Amino acid sequence: MDRIDRAEQLEQIARDAGIAGVRAAAAAQQVPSGRTHCDRCDETIPVMRLVFVPAARHCAFCASRLGVS
């Protein structure tokens, strides 16, 4: 692998990270409940969980222990 290939690879990694950041920010704006932390353990509820379960009050771990979604 030469320097040009490596530079292209690093550029693609940076581009992918930028796209992921924009997608995460857009997903965070779609959460209607405004909740960001679990009611039980106070850990941050992952953005993707809130996208799929907008009314989530618990992180996935606590929700599975409590038997709720």
N, CA, C and O atoms as a Tripos MOL2 file, in Angstrom:
@<TRIPOS>MOLECULE
protein
  276   275    69     0     0
PROTEIN
NO_CHARGES

@<TRIPOS>ATOM
      1 N           0.8570   -1.1740    0.0000 N.3       1 MET1
      2 CA          0.0000    0.0000    0.0000 C.3       1 MET1
      3 C           0.9070    1.2430    0.0000 C.2       1 MET1
      4 O           1.8030    1.3790    0.8340 O.2       1 MET1
      5 N           0.6560    2.1110   -0.9280 N.am      2 ASP2
      6 CA          1.4800    3.3160   -0.9790 C.3       2 ASP2
      7 C           0.8080    4.4730   -0.2330 C.2       2 ASP2
      8 O          -0.2870    4.3210    0.3080 O.2       2 ASP2
      9 N           1.4630    5.6080   -0.2110 N.am      3 ARG3
     10 CA          0.9620    6.7660    0.5490 C.3       3 ARG3
     11 C          -0.3660    7.2730    0.0130 C.2       3 ARG3
     12 O          -1.2150    7.7070    0.7910 O.2       3 ARG3
     13 N          -0.5600    7.2290   -1.2780 N.am      4 ILE4
     14 CA         -1.8230    7.7140   -1.8580 C.3       4 ILE4
     15 C          -2.9850    6.8160   -1.4310 C.2       4 ILE4
     16 O          -4.0520    7.3080   -1.0630 O.2       4 ILE4
     17 N          -2.7750    5.5000   -1.4820 N.am      5 ASP5
     18 CA         -3.8130    4.5740   -1.0350 C.3       5 ASP5
     19 C          -4.1510    4.8090    0.4370 C.2       5 ASP5
     20 O          -5.3220    4.8150    0.8160 O.2       5 ASP5
     21 N          -3.1400    4.9970    1.2480 N.am      6 ARG6
     22 CA         -3.3470    5.2240    2.6830 C.3       6 ARG6
     23 C          -4.0940    6.5340    2.9130 C.2       6 ARG6
     24 O          -4.9780    6.6030    3.7670 O.2       6 ARG6
     25 N          -3.7440    7.5720    2.1580 N.am      7 ALA7
     26 CA         -4.4260    8.8600    2.2880 C.3       7 ALA7
     27 C          -5.8920    8.7280    1.9050 C.2       7 ALA7
     28 O          -6.7630    9.2890    2.5700 O.2       7 ALA7
     29 N          -6.1690    7.9840    0.8290 N.am      8 GLU8
     30 CA         -7.5530    7.7650    0.4170 C.3       8 GLU8
     31 C          -8.3240    6.9870    1.4680 C.2       8 GLU8
     32 O          -9.4950    7.2700    1.7240 O.2       8 GLU8
     33 N          -7.6720    6.0130    2.0720 N.am      9 GLN9
     34 CA         -8.3060    5.2150    3.1170 C.3       9 GLN9
     35 C          -8.6410    6.0840    4.3350 C.2       9 GLN9
     36 O          -9.7370    5.9820    4.8860 O.2       9 GLN9
     37 N          -7.7090    6.9300    4.7520 N.am     10 LEU10
     38 CA         -7.9500    7.8170    5.8890 C.3      10 LEU10
     39 C          -9.0460    8.8320    5.5760 C.2      10 LEU10
     40 O          -9.8570    9.1630    6.4400 O.2      10 LEU10
     41 N          -9.0670    9.3200    4.3510 N.am     11 GLU11
     42 CA        -10.1140   10.2600    3.9400 C.3      11 GLU11
     43 C         -11.4870    9.5970    4.0050 C.2      11 GLU11
     44 O         -12.4550   10.2210    4.4420 O.2      11 GLU11
     45 N         -11.5790    8.3390    3.5760 N.am     12 GLN12
     46 CA        -12.8550    7.6170    3.6210 C.3      12 GLN12
     47 C         -13.2920    7.3920    5.0690 C.2      12 GLN12
     48 O         -14.4760    7.5130    5.3830 O.2      12 GLN12
     49 N         -12.3640    7.0720    5.9360 N.am     13 ILE13
     50 CA        -12.6870    6.8770    7.3500 C.3      13 ILE13
     51 C         -13.2290    8.1720    7.9510 C.2      13 ILE13
     52 O         -14.2170    8.1520    8.6840 O.2      13 ILE13
     53 N         -12.5890    9.2880    7.6460 N.am     14 ALA14
     54 CA        -13.0480   10.5870    8.1520 C.3      14 ALA14
     55 C         -14.4200   10.9300    7.5920 C.2      14 ALA14
     56 O         -15.2730   11.4470    8.3130 O.2      14 ALA14
     57 N         -14.6370   10.6480    6.3190 N.am     15 ARG15
     58 CA        -15.9390   10.9170    5.6960 C.3      15 ARG15
     59 C         -17.0370   10.0760    6.3520 C.2      15 ARG15
     60 O         -18.1140   10.5880    6.6570 O.2      15 ARG15
     61 N         -16.7630    8.7840    6.5700 N.am     16 ASP16
     62 CA        -17.7470    7.9000    7.2100 C.3      16 ASP16
     63 C         -18.0670    8.3610    8.6300 C.2      16 ASP16
     64 O         -19.2220    8.3120    9.0520 O.2      16 ASP16
     65 N         -17.0510    8.8070    9.3660 N.am     17 ALA17
     66 CA        -17.2780    9.2970   10.7280 C.3      17 ALA17
     67 C         -18.1260   10.5630   10.7110 C.2      17 ALA17
     68 O         -18.9960   10.7350   11.5650 O.2      17 ALA17
     69 N         -17.8880   11.4340    9.7680 N.am     18 GLY18
     70 CA        -18.6890   12.6540    9.6500 C.3      18 GLY18
     71 C         -20.1390   12.3520    9.3350 C.2      18 GLY18
     72 O         -21.0460   12.9600    9.9040 O.2      18 GLY18
     73 N         -20.3590   11.4140    8.4310 N.am     19 ILE19
     74 CA        -21.7270   11.0210    8.0730 C.3      19 ILE19
     75 C         -22.4280   10.4060    9.2780 C.2      19 ILE19
     76 O         -23.5960   10.6990    9.5320 O.2      19 ILE19
     77 N         -21.7230    9.5540   10.0200 N.am     20 ALA20
     78 CA        -22.3120    8.9330   11.2060 C.3      20 ALA20
     79 C         -22.6890    9.9870   12.2430 C.2      20 ALA20
     80 O         -23.7270    9.8730   12.8960 O.2      20 ALA20
     81 N         -21.8600   11.0020   12.3960 N.am     21 GLY21
     82 CA        -22.1660   12.0740   13.3480 C.3      21 GLY21
     83 C         -23.3990   12.8560   12.9550 C.2      21 GLY21
     84 O         -24.2200   13.1940   13.8080 O.2      21 GLY21
     85 N         -23.5390   13.1460   11.6790 N.am     22 VAL22
     86 CA        -24.7180   13.8720   11.1990 C.3      22 VAL22
     87 C         -25.9690   13.0270   11.3760 C.2      22 VAL22
     88 O         -27.0180   13.5400   11.7660 O.2      22 VAL22
     89 N         -25.8650   11.7470   11.0940 N.am     23 ARG23
     90 CA        -27.0310   10.8610   11.2620 C.3      23 ARG23
     91 C         -27.4370   10.7650   12.7300 C.2      23 ARG23
     92 O         -28.6280   10.7700   13.0410 O.2      23 ARG23
     93 N         -26.4720   10.6790   13.6250 N.am     24 ALA24
     94 CA        -26.7800   10.6040   15.0580 C.3      24 ALA24
     95 C         -27.4480   11.8850   15.5380 C.2      24 ALA24
     96 O         -28.3830   11.8350   16.3370 O.2      24 ALA24
     97 N         -26.9770   13.0310   15.0590 N.am     25 ALA25
     98 CA        -27.5810   14.3080   15.4470 C.3      25 ALA25
     99 C         -29.0070   14.4020   14.9330 C.2      25 ALA25
    100 O         -29.8930   14.8760   15.6430 O.2      25 ALA25
    101 N         -29.2340   13.9540   13.7070 N.am     26 ALA26
    102 CA        -30.5860   13.9780   13.1460 C.3      26 ALA26
    103 C         -31.5030   13.0350   13.9120 C.2      26 ALA26
    104 O         -32.6660   13.3600   14.1510 O.2      26 ALA26
    105 N         -30.9930   11.8740   14.2970 N.am     27 ALA27
    106 CA        -31.7940   10.9190   15.0600 C.3      27 ALA27
    107 C         -32.1600   11.4910   16.4230 C.2      27 ALA27
    108 O         -33.2730   11.2780   16.9030 O.2      27 ALA27
    109 N         -31.2450   12.2100   17.0470 N.am     28 ALA28
    110 CA        -31.5130   12.7950   18.3620 C.3      28 ALA28
    111 C         -32.6260   13.8280   18.2920 C.2      28 ALA28
    112 O         -33.3730   13.9950   19.2560 O.2      28 ALA28
    113 N         -32.7460   14.5150   17.1850 N.am     29 GLN29
    114 CA        -33.7980   15.5230   17.0290 C.3      29 GLN29
    115 C         -35.1590   14.8950   16.8180 C.2      29 GLN29
    116 O         -36.1770   15.5710   16.9620 O.2      29 GLN29
    117 N         -35.1990   13.6090   16.4760 N.am     30 GLN30
    118 CA        -36.4600   12.9310   16.2120 C.3      30 GLN30
    119 C         -37.0620   12.2970   17.4580 C.2      30 GLN30
    120 O         -38.1250   11.6810   17.3760 O.2      30 GLN30
    121 N         -36.4170   12.4300   18.5980 N.am     31 VAL31
    122 CA        -36.9020   11.8140   19.8320 C.3      31 VAL31
    123 C         -37.9180   12.7420   20.4830 C.2      31 VAL31
    124 O         -37.5400   13.7600   21.0630 O.2      31 VAL31
    125 N         -39.2120   12.4040   20.3960 N.am     32 PRO32
    126 CA        -40.2420   13.3000   20.9020 C.3      32 PRO32
    127 C         -40.3080   13.4210   22.4170 C.2      32 PRO32
    128 O         -40.7250   14.4580   22.9330 O.2      32 PRO32
    129 N         -39.9010   12.3740   23.1400 N.am     33 SER33
    130 CA        -40.0370   12.4090   24.5980 C.3      33 SER33
    131 C         -39.0240   13.3440   25.2420 C.2      33 SER33
    132 O         -39.2540   13.8390   26.3450 O.2      33 SER33
    133 N         -37.9160   13.5870   24.5720 N.am     34 GLY34
    134 CA        -36.8770   14.4270   25.1330 C.3      34 GLY34
    135 C         -36.0490   13.7380   26.2010 C.2      34 GLY34
    136 O         -35.1470   14.3510   26.7720 O.2      34 GLY34
    137 N         -36.3370   12.4830   26.4810 N.am     35 ARG35
    138 CA        -35.5890   11.7330   27.4900 C.3      35 ARG35
    139 C         -34.2150   11.3710   26.9710 C.2      35 ARG35
    140 O         -34.0520   11.0370   25.7980 O.2      35 ARG35
    141 N         -33.2440   11.4370   27.8320 N.am     36 THR36
    142 CA        -31.8930   11.0490   27.4480 C.3      36 THR36
    143 C         -31.2690   10.0790   28.4420 C.2      36 THR36
    144 O         -30.2400    9.4690   28.1510 O.2      36 THR36
    145 N         -31.8930    9.9300   29.6300 N.am     37 HIS37
    146 CA        -31.3140    9.0600   30.6700 C.3      37 HIS37
    147 C         -32.3620    8.0910   31.2070 C.2      37 HIS37
    148 O         -33.5520    8.4010   31.2720 O.2      37 HIS37
    149 N         -31.8910    6.9220   31.5840 N.am     38 CYS38
    150 CA        -32.7420    5.8560   32.1180 C.3      38 CYS38
    151 C         -33.3370    6.2740   33.4600 C.2      38 CYS38
    152 O         -32.6390    6.8260   34.3110 O.2      38 CYS38
    153 N         -34.6270    6.0100   33.6430 N.am     39 ASP39
    154 CA        -35.2950    6.3270   34.9110 C.3      39 ASP39
    155 C         -34.7790    5.4710   36.0630 C.2      39 ASP39
    156 O         -34.8630    5.8790   37.2210 O.2      39 ASP39
    157 N         -34.2490    4.2930   35.7580 N.am     40 ARG40
    158 CA        -33.8190    3.3750   36.8130 C.3      40 ARG40
    159 C         -32.3560    3.5530   37.1990 C.2      40 ARG40
    160 O         -32.0320    3.6880   38.3790 O.2      40 ARG40
    161 N         -31.4550    3.5530   36.1830 N.am     41 CYS41
    162 CA        -30.0150    3.5840   36.5080 C.3      41 CYS41
    163 C         -29.3540    4.9150   36.1630 C.2      41 CYS41
    164 O         -28.1860    5.1270   36.4890 O.2      41 CYS41
    165 N         -30.0720    5.7950   35.5210 N.am     42 ASP42
    166 CA        -29.6040    7.1270   35.1340 C.3      42 ASP42
    167 C         -28.4760    7.1140   34.1000 C.2      42 ASP42
    168 O         -27.7930    8.1210   33.9140 O.2      42 ASP42
    169 N         -28.2790    5.9780   33.4280 N.am     43 GLU43
    170 CA        -27.3210    5.9180   32.3190 C.3      43 GLU43
    171 C         -27.9690    6.5460   31.0880 C.2      43 GLU43
    172 O         -29.1940    6.6030   30.9830 O.2      43 GLU43
    173 N         -27.1480    7.0090   30.1690 N.am     44 THR44
    174 CA        -27.6620    7.5890   28.9370 C.3      44 THR44
    175 C         -28.3520    6.5260   28.1040 C.2      44 THR44
    176 O         -27.8130    5.4360   27.9140 O.2      44 THR44
    177 N         -29.5460    6.8360   27.6030 N.am     45 ILE45
    178 CA        -30.2510    5.9350   26.7000 C.3      45 ILE45
    179 C         -29.6820    6.1730   25.3090 C.2      45 ILE45
    180 O         -29.7110    7.3080   24.8320 O.2      45 ILE45
    181 N         -29.1660    5.1440   24.6380 N.am     46 PRO46
    182 CA        -28.5870    5.3300   23.3100 C.3      46 PRO46
    183 C         -29.5960    5.9280   22.3250 C.2      46 PRO46
    184 O         -30.7780    5.5840   22.3450 O.2      46 PRO46
    185 N         -29.1190    6.8160   21.4760 N.am     47 VAL47
    186 CA        -29.9760    7.5190   20.5260 C.3      47 VAL47
    187 C         -30.7350    6.5390   19.6440 C.2      47 VAL47
    188 O         -31.9230    6.7350   19.3850 O.2      47 VAL47
    189 N         -30.0710    5.4940   19.1810 N.am     48 MET48
    190 CA        -30.7530    4.5520   18.2940 C.3      48 MET48
    191 C         -31.8830    3.8290   19.0140 C.2      48 MET48
    192 O         -32.8800    3.4820   18.3810 O.2      48 MET48
    193 N         -31.7570    3.5940   20.3140 N.am     49 ARG49
    194 CA        -32.8740    2.9900   21.0540 C.3      49 ARG49
    195 C         -34.0480    3.9550   21.0680 C.2      49 ARG49
    196 O         -35.1940    3.5440   20.8910 O.2      49 ARG49
    197 N         -33.7700    5.2290   21.2760 N.am     50 LEU50
    198 CA        -34.8410    6.2240   21.2980 C.3      50 LEU50
    199 C         -35.4750    6.4180   19.9280 C.2      50 LEU50
    200 O         -36.6500    6.7720   19.8310 O.2      50 LEU50
    201 N         -34.7090    6.1890   18.8750 N.am     51 VAL51
    202 CA        -35.2850    6.2810   17.5290 C.3      51 VAL51
    203 C         -36.2800    5.1470   17.3200 C.2      51 VAL51
    204 O         -37.3640    5.3570   16.7750 O.2      51 VAL51
    205 N         -35.9110    3.9470   17.7540 N.am     52 PHE52
    206 CA        -36.7880    2.7970   17.5590 C.3      52 PHE52
    207 C         -37.8840    2.6910   18.6150 C.2      52 PHE52
    208 O         -38.9540    2.1520   18.3320 O.2      52 PHE52
    209 N         -37.6420    3.1910   19.8180 N.am     53 VAL53
    210 CA        -38.6340    3.1890   20.8990 C.3      53 VAL53
    211 C         -38.6910    4.6210   21.4490 C.2      53 VAL53
    212 O         -38.1190    4.8980   22.5030 O.2      53 VAL53
    213 N         -39.3770    5.5300   20.7450 N.am     54 PRO54
    214 CA        -39.3520    6.9460   21.1270 C.3      54 PRO54
    215 C         -39.8110    7.2350   22.5550 C.2      54 PRO54
    216 O         -39.3680    8.2130   23.1560 O.2      54 PRO54
    217 N         -40.6790    6.4100   23.0980 N.am     55 ALA55
    218 CA        -41.1880    6.6500   24.4500 C.3      55 ALA55
    219 C         -40.3860    5.9010   25.5120 C.2      55 ALA55
    220 O         -40.8300    5.7870   26.6550 O.2      55 ALA55
    221 N         -39.2080    5.3880   25.1450 N.am     56 ALA56
    222 CA        -38.4060    4.6050   26.0860 C.3      56 ALA56
    223 C         -38.0610    5.4230   27.3270 C.2      56 ALA56
    224 O         -37.6210    6.5690   27.2310 O.2      56 ALA56
    225 N         -38.2660    4.8170   28.4870 N.am     57 ARG57
    226 CA        -37.9350    5.4600   29.7540 C.3      57 ARG57
    227 C         -36.7340    4.8040   30.4120 C.2      57 ARG57
    228 O         -36.1990    5.3070   31.3990 O.2      57 ARG57
    229 N         -36.3100    3.6540   29.8420 N.am     58 HIS58
    230 CA        -35.2060    2.8820   30.4200 C.3      58 HIS58
    231 C         -34.2080    2.5050   29.3370 C.2      58 HIS58
    232 O         -34.5680    2.3870   28.1650 O.2      58 HIS58
    233 N         -32.9480    2.3150   29.7330 N.am     59 CYS59
    234 CA        -31.9510    1.7730   28.8070 C.3      59 CYS59
    235 C         -32.3440    0.3280   28.5000 C.2      59 CYS59
    236 O         -33.1930   -0.2400   29.1860 O.2      59 CYS59
    237 N         -31.7420   -0.2620   27.4880 N.am     60 ALA60
    238 CA        -32.1020   -1.6150   27.0830 C.3      60 ALA60
    239 C         -31.8670   -2.6210   28.2090 C.2      60 ALA60
    240 O         -32.6720   -3.5330   28.3990 O.2      60 ALA60
    241 N         -30.7750   -2.4640   28.9560 N.am     61 PHE61
    242 CA        -30.4640   -3.3930   30.0460 C.3      61 PHE61
    243 C         -31.5650   -3.3630   31.1150 C.2      61 PHE61
    244 O         -32.0830   -4.4090   31.5060 O.2      61 PHE61
    245 N         -31.9150   -2.1690   31.5810 N.am     62 CYS62
    246 CA        -32.9430   -2.0550   32.6240 C.3      62 CYS62
    247 C         -34.3110   -2.4810   32.0940 C.2      62 CYS62
    248 O         -35.0930   -3.1020   32.8130 O.2      62 CYS62
    249 N         -34.5960   -2.1490   30.8460 N.am     63 ALA63
    250 CA        -35.8840   -2.5520   30.2530 C.3      63 ALA63
    251 C         -36.0040   -4.0740   30.2020 C.2      63 ALA63
    252 O         -37.0720   -4.6220   30.4740 O.2      63 ALA63
    253 N         -34.9120   -4.7580   29.8530 N.am     64 SER64
    254 CA        -34.9600   -6.2160   29.8000 C.3      64 SER64
    255 C         -35.1110   -6.8110   31.2000 C.2      64 SER64
    256 O         -35.7860   -7.8260   31.3680 O.2      64 SER64
    257 N         -34.4950   -6.1950   32.1980 N.am     65 ARG65
    258 CA        -34.6200   -6.6880   33.5780 C.3      65 ARG65
    259 C         -36.0150   -6.4370   34.1390 C.2      65 ARG65
    260 O         -36.5150   -7.2220   34.9440 O.2      65 ARG65
    261 N         -36.6430   -5.3430   33.7120 N.am     66 LEU66
    262 CA        -37.9640   -4.9880   34.2090 C.3      66 LEU66
    263 C         -39.0750   -5.6420   33.3900 C.2      66 LEU66
    264 O         -40.2330   -5.6570   33.8070 O.2      66 LEU66
    265 N         -38.7150   -6.1870   32.2180 N.am     67 GLY67
    266 CA        -39.7060   -6.8150   31.3470 C.3      67 GLY67
    267 C         -40.5590   -5.8080   30.5890 C.2      67 GLY67
    268 O         -41.7080   -6.0880   30.2460 O.2      67 GLY67
    269 N         -39.9910   -4.6330   30.3300 N.am     68 VAL68
    270 CA        -40.7200   -3.6060   29.5710 C.3      68 VAL68
    271 C         -39.9320   -3.3010   28.2920 C.2      68 VAL68
    272 O         -38.7900   -3.7320   28.1350 O.2      68 VAL68
    273 N         -40.5610   -2.5570   27.3910 N.am     69 SER69
    274 CA        -39.8310   -2.2030   26.1580 C.3      69 SER69
    275 C         -39.1990   -0.8520   26.2430 C.2      69 SER69
    276 O         -38.5530   -0.4120   25.2920 O.2      69 SER69
@<TRIPOS>BOND
     1     1     2 1
     2     2     3 1
     3     3     4 2
     4     3     5 am
     5     5     6 1
     6     6     7 1
     7     7     8 2
     8     7     9 am
     9     9    10 1
    10    10    11 1
    11    11    12 2
    12    11    13 am
    13    13    14 1
    14    14    15 1
    15    15    16 2
    16    15    17 am
    17    17    18 1
    18    18    19 1
    19    19    20 2
    20    19    21 am
    21    21    22 1
    22    22    23 1
    23    23    24 2
    24    23    25 am
    25    25    26 1
    26    26    27 1
    27    27    28 2
    28    27    29 am
    29    29    30 1
    30    30    31 1
    31    31    32 2
    32    31    33 am
    33    33    34 1
    34    34    35 1
    35    35    36 2
    36    35    37 am
    37    37    38 1
    38    38    39 1
    39    39    40 2
    40    39    41 am
    41    41    42 1
    42    42    43 1
    43    43    44 2
    44    43    45 am
    45    45    46 1
    46    46    47 1
    47    47    48 2
    48    47    49 am
    49    49    50 1
    50    50    51 1
    51    51    52 2
    52    51    53 am
    53    53    54 1
    54    54    55 1
    55    55    56 2
    56    55    57 am
    57    57    58 1
    58    58    59 1
    59    59    60 2
    60    59    61 am
    61    61    62 1
    62    62    63 1
    63    63    64 2
    64    63    65 am
    65    65    66 1
    66    66    67 1
    67    67    68 2
    68    67    69 am
    69    69    70 1
    70    70    71 1
    71    71    72 2
    72    71    73 am
    73    73    74 1
    74    74    75 1
    75    75    76 2
    76    75    77 am
    77    77    78 1
    78    78    79 1
    79    79    80 2
    80    79    81 am
    81    81    82 1
    82    82    83 1
    83    83    84 2
    84    83    85 am
    85    85    86 1
    86    86    87 1
    87    87    88 2
    88    87    89 am
    89    89    90 1
    90    90    91 1
    91    91    92 2
    92    91    93 am
    93    93    94 1
    94    94    95 1
    95    95    96 2
    96    95    97 am
    97    97    98 1
    98    98    99 1
    99    99   100 2
   100    99   101 am
   101   101   102 1
   102   102   103 1
   103   103   104 2
   104   103   105 am
   105   105   106 1
   106   106   107 1
   107   107   108 2
   108   107   109 am
   109   109   110 1
   110   110   111 1
   111   111   112 2
   112   111   113 am
   113   113   114 1
   114   114   115 1
   115   115   116 2
   116   115   117 am
   117   117   118 1
   118   118   119 1
   119   119   120 2
   120   119   121 am
   121   121   122 1
   122   122   123 1
   123   123   124 2
   124   123   125 am
   125   125   126 1
   126   126   127 1
   127   127   128 2
   128   127   129 am
   129   129   130 1
   130   130   131 1
   131   131   132 2
   132   131   133 am
   133   133   134 1
   134   134   135 1
   135   135   136 2
   136   135   137 am
   137   137   138 1
   138   138   139 1
   139   139   140 2
   140   139   141 am
   141   141   142 1
   142   142   143 1
   143   143   144 2
   144   143   145 am
   145   145   146 1
   146   146   147 1
   147   147   148 2
   148   147   149 am
   149   149   150 1
   150   150   151 1
   151   151   152 2
   152   151   153 am
   153   153   154 1
   154   154   155 1
   155   155   156 2
   156   155   157 am
   157   157   158 1
   158   158   159 1
   159   159   160 2
   160   159   161 am
   161   161   162 1
   162   162   163 1
   163   163   164 2
   164   163   165 am
   165   165   166 1
   166   166   167 1
   167   167   168 2
   168   167   169 am
   169   169   170 1
   170   170   171 1
   171   171   172 2
   172   171   173 am
   173   173   174 1
   174   174   175 1
   175   175   176 2
   176   175   177 am
   177   177   178 1
   178   178   179 1
   179   179   180 2
   180   179   181 am
   181   181   182 1
   182   182   183 1
   183   183   184 2
   184   183   185 am
   185   185   186 1
   186   186   187 1
   187   187   188 2
   188   187   189 am
   189   189   190 1
   190   190   191 1
   191   191   192 2
   192   191   193 am
   193   193   194 1
   194   194   195 1
   195   195   196 2
   196   195   197 am
   197   197   198 1
   198   198   199 1
   199   199   200 2
   200   199   201 am
   201   201   202 1
   202   202   203 1
   203   203   204 2
   204   203   205 am
   205   205   206 1
   206   206   207 1
   207   207   208 2
   208   207   209 am
   209   209   210 1
   210   210   211 1
   211   211   212 2
   212   211   213 am
   213   213   214 1
   214   214   215 1
   215   215   216 2
   216   215   217 am
   217   217   218 1
   218   218   219 1
   219   219   220 2
   220   219   221 am
   221   221   222 1
   222   222   223 1
   223   223   224 2
   224   223   225 am
   225   225   226 1
   226   226   227 1
   227   227   228 2
   228   227   229 am
   229   229   230 1
   230   230   231 1
   231   231   232 2
   232   231   233 am
   233   233   234 1
   234   234   235 1
   235   235   236 2
   236   235   237 am
   237   237   238 1
   238   238   239 1
   239   239   240 2
   240   239   241 am
   241   241   242 1
   242   242   243 1
   243   243   244 2
   244   243   245 am
   245   245   246 1
   246   246   247 1
   247   247   248 2
   248   247   249 am
   249   249   250 1
   250   250   251 1
   251   251   252 2
   252   251   253 am
   253   253   254 1
   254   254   255 1
   255   255   256 2
   256   255   257 am
   257   257   258 1
   258   258   259 1
   259   259   260 2
   260   259   261 am
   261   261   262 1
   262   262   263 1
   263   263   264 2
   264   263   265 am
   265   265   266 1
   266   266   267 1
   267   267   268 2
   268   267   269 am
   269   269   270 1
   270   270   271 1
   271   271   272 2
   272   271   273 am
   273   273   274 1
   274   274   275 1
   275   275   276 2
@<TRIPOS>SUBSTRUCTURE
     1 MET1         2 RESIDUE 1 A MET
     2 ASP2         6 RESIDUE 1 A ASP
     3 ARG3        10 RESIDUE 1 A ARG
     4 ILE4        14 RESIDUE 1 A ILE
     5 ASP5        18 RESIDUE 1 A ASP
     6 ARG6        22 RESIDUE 1 A ARG
     7 ALA7        26 RESIDUE 1 A ALA
     8 GLU8        30 RESIDUE 1 A GLU
     9 GLN9        34 RESIDUE 1 A GLN
    10 LEU10       38 RESIDUE 1 A LEU
    11 GLU11       42 RESIDUE 1 A GLU
    12 GLN12       46 RESIDUE 1 A GLN
    13 ILE13       50 RESIDUE 1 A ILE
    14 ALA14       54 RESIDUE 1 A ALA
    15 ARG15       58 RESIDUE 1 A ARG
    16 ASP16       62 RESIDUE 1 A ASP
    17 ALA17       66 RESIDUE 1 A ALA
    18 GLY18       70 RESIDUE 1 A GLY
    19 ILE19       74 RESIDUE 1 A ILE
    20 ALA20       78 RESIDUE 1 A ALA
    21 GLY21       82 RESIDUE 1 A GLY
    22 VAL22       86 RESIDUE 1 A VAL
    23 ARG23       90 RESIDUE 1 A ARG
    24 ALA24       94 RESIDUE 1 A ALA
    25 ALA25       98 RESIDUE 1 A ALA
    26 ALA26      102 RESIDUE 1 A ALA
    27 ALA27      106 RESIDUE 1 A ALA
    28 ALA28      110 RESIDUE 1 A ALA
    29 GLN29      114 RESIDUE 1 A GLN
    30 GLN30      118 RESIDUE 1 A GLN
    31 VAL31      122 RESIDUE 1 A VAL
    32 PRO32      126 RESIDUE 1 A PRO
    33 SER33      130 RESIDUE 1 A SER
    34 GLY34      134 RESIDUE 1 A GLY
    35 ARG35      138 RESIDUE 1 A ARG
    36 THR36      142 RESIDUE 1 A THR
    37 HIS37      146 RESIDUE 1 A HIS
    38 CYS38      150 RESIDUE 1 A CYS
    39 ASP39      154 RESIDUE 1 A ASP
    40 ARG40      158 RESIDUE 1 A ARG
    41 CYS41      162 RESIDUE 1 A CYS
    42 ASP42      166 RESIDUE 1 A ASP
    43 GLU43      170 RESIDUE 1 A GLU
    44 THR44      174 RESIDUE 1 A THR
    45 ILE45      178 RESIDUE 1 A ILE
    46 PRO46      182 RESIDUE 1 A PRO
    47 VAL47      186 RESIDUE 1 A VAL
    48 MET48      190 RESIDUE 1 A MET
    49 ARG49      194 RESIDUE 1 A ARG
    50 LEU50      198 RESIDUE 1 A LEU
    51 VAL51      202 RESIDUE 1 A VAL
    52 PHE52      206 RESIDUE 1 A PHE
    53 VAL53      210 RESIDUE 1 A VAL
    54 PRO54      214 RESIDUE 1 A PRO
    55 ALA55      218 RESIDUE 1 A ALA
    56 ALA56      222 RESIDUE 1 A ALA
    57 ARG57      226 RESIDUE 1 A ARG
    58 HIS58      230 RESIDUE 1 A HIS
    59 CYS59      234 RESIDUE 1 A CYS
    60 ALA60      238 RESIDUE 1 A ALA
    61 PHE61      242 RESIDUE 1 A PHE
    62 CYS62      246 RESIDUE 1 A CYS
    63 ALA63      250 RESIDUE 1 A ALA
    64 SER64      254 RESIDUE 1 A SER
    65 ARG65      258 RESIDUE 1 A ARG
    66 LEU66      262 RESIDUE 1 A LEU
    67 GLY67      266 RESIDUE 1 A GLY
    68 VAL68      270 RESIDUE 1 A VAL
    69 SER69      274 RESIDUE 1 A SER
